[in-house]
């Protein structure tokens, strides 16, 4: 006798409506697990809690689907399918108890309960493959689950609620454990049992989602507050940098400062006088971000305190070193200072472990280097200066290592040679145009910025 197609369709529809809640929950649990695994992959950092929860959610959702009547209608009844369904049931318990172990809710019994249950479940899986009676295996499974959940519930009640988040998660976990206990005890005693355990798991995941959402909102608030503080710090740091170099008949100075983050460790300052003299200081604090920026503020104070030595670079650096020593929290500072005198038409230069100053004269590049120890390493350190003649048309370039150490995608640095060629190409440009050209070339070479970048360009012209 042929089966009536309409009767078959109505049966399928009836079974679907009966199982639609469990089908939805199974899909939702699996989706949560896959998203959690994706999040772990993005973070590239193993988190035992999240990993075992994700694995448990995926296996639990798959098991829920395999237990539905719709799946029974779709897949012909066979010993293979029955044993596959039993295997999924036994396997899902393993990441569940590994998750409980990672939460610490099992207390001192964590290792004993987890390893014992894992061993039992693996033995049940093996027995399933060896065609052992499924009824017996399900009974052993129920007893093992009950024996594992009872200490979890008892231990959870005994643990004090340290935070609100812990209380929420523990409540959800206890609800799920209670539903699971009821299901396993009831199914152990009777063949037919209402499936309430999936609703407990849904409540547990909902508690985890609530805590996660609350923490995300709290973190967003903290990030917004931190961004406001960084904006204030940025404005404060910019305020310690000098304004544009004052109008001078002898010197045209352009400075550019490009921090890697909101605040940085690069610093520059000007000493300008009305008698045709000027001083240019550049410094670079090791590290990045707020710590380096705080030390850069200290460099500003140290430099200001040595203003009386502005005509003697070696004394100015020695005084800055004495002031900074013991106050930089093991971070060091490199610096360079040049004093320019239009009356005597010479420059005096000294540096503290800083990249050499470059002099462009008649199309040729001449590096000027007179280095001593970096600042803040020793209570006192000797520094010397070198004196060079100045000629009208001379162009000086001071810079930090973020300029020549900028790397392209092949990890090749911009380098000193490219910097010198760029400076040579600037002949005929103004100091402002030259500073912009150097930064543009470096940015073109290295789209990503790994360090702070600062340049000072000074042109000399006789009165």
C-alpha positions, 0 to 999 in steps of 0.5 A, a space after each residue: 500500500 502506497 503512503 499518502 503524500 499529504 499524510 506524509 507532509 502533515 506528519 513532517 509538519 507536525 514533527 517540525 512544529 513539535 521540534 522547532 524550538 529545539 531546532 532553533 536552540 541547536 542552531 543558536 548554540 552551534 552558532 555561538 560556539 562557532 563565533 567564539 572559536 572565530 573570536 579566539 582565532 582573531 585574538 590568536 591567544 588561547 583562552 581555556 574558558 572560551 575554547 571549551 565553552 565554544 566546543 561544548 556549545 557546538 557539540 551540544 547544538 549538534 546533539 540537540 539536532 540529532 535528537 529531534 524527531 525531524 532528524 529521525 524522519 529524514 535519516 532512515 533508522 539504522 544501527 549506525 545512526 543510533 550509535 552516532 547519536 549516542 557518541 554525540 551524547 557522550 562526547 558533548 560531556 567532555 568539553 562541558 566538564 573541562 569548561 567547569 574545571 576552567 571556571 574553578 567552580 569545582 574547587 579542589 575536586 576539579 581535577 578528580 571529577 574532570 579526569 574521571 568523567 573524561 575517562 568514563 566518556 571515552 570508555 563509553 565512546 569506545 564501547 559504542 564503537 564495539 556495539 555494546 548495548 546502548 541502553 546500558 551505555 546510556 544508563 552509565 552515562 546518566 549515572 556519571 553525569 549525575 555524579 559529576 554535577 552534584 559536586 559542581 552544584 554543592 561547590 558552587 553554593 559554597 563559593 562566595 559571590 565575589 563580584 556581580 558578574 560571578 553571581 550572574 554566571 553562577 546562577 546561570 550555571 546552577 540553573 543549567 546544572 539543575 535542569 541537567 540533573 533533573 533530566 539525567 535522573 528522570 531519564 535514568 528512572 523512566 524512558 520518556 522524559 521532557 527535555 528541559 535541559 536545553 532551556 537551562 543551557 540557553 539560560 546559562 548562555 544568556 547569563 554569559 551574554 549579559 556579562 559579556 555585553 555589560 563588560 563591552 559597554 563598560 570597556 567602551 566607556 573606559 576607552 572613551 574616558 581614556 581617549 578624552 585623557 589622551 586628547 588632553 595629554 596631546 594638547 598639553 604635549 603640543 603646548 610644550 613645543 615652541 610656536 613657529 620660529 620667530 621672524 629673523 633676517 638670518 635664519 628660516 626654521 621649519 619644524 615638523 612633529 609626527 607622533 606615532 600615537 596620540 602622544 610621543 617621546 620626540 621633542 624639539 625647542 628653539 632658543 632665538 635671540 635678537 642679536 643674530 644668534 639662535 639655538 636648535 634642540 632636538 631630543 628623542 626619548 626611548 619608547 613610545 606613548 604616555 611614558 615617553 611623553 611624560 619624560 619628554 616634558 621633563 626634557 623640556 624642563 631640563 632644557 629650559 633650566 640650561 638656558 644660560 648655556 645656550 651658546 655652549 652646546 656641550 654645557 647645555 647637554 651636560 646640564 640636561 644630563 645631570 637634571 634628568 639622571 634618576 628621573 626617567 625610570 630607566 628610559 634614555 634620551 638622545 639629543 642634539 643641539 646646535 648654536 648658530 651665530 650670524 655675527 661670527 658666521 659659525 655654528 657650534 654643535 654637540 650631541 648625546 648619542 643622536 643621529 648626525 646633523 646634515 649640512 647641505 652646502 652648494 649641493 653637497 651633503 656633509 654630516 656633522 657628528 660630535 657625540 657623547 653618551 645618551 642622557 640620563 644614564 650616568 649622573 655626570 657625563 662629558 660632552 664636547 662640541 665642534 665648531 664649523 663655519 656658516 655660509 649663506 645658503 647653508 641648510 641644516 637638518 636635525 631629525 630623529 631616528 624614526 625618519 631613517 629607520 622607517 621600513 617598507 613592506 620588505 623590512 628595508 629601512 629608508 636609511 641615511 642615504 635616501 635621506 641625504 638624497 632627499 635633502 639634496 633634491 630640496 635645493 631651491 625649496 624653502 625650509 617649510 617645503 623641505 620639511 614637508 618633502 622629507 616627511 612625504 618621502 618617508 611616508 611614501 616609503 613606509 605607509 605604517 609608522 613604527 616610531 615618532 618622526 621629527 625634523 627641523 630644517 634651518 636655512 641660513 642667509 646673511 643679513 
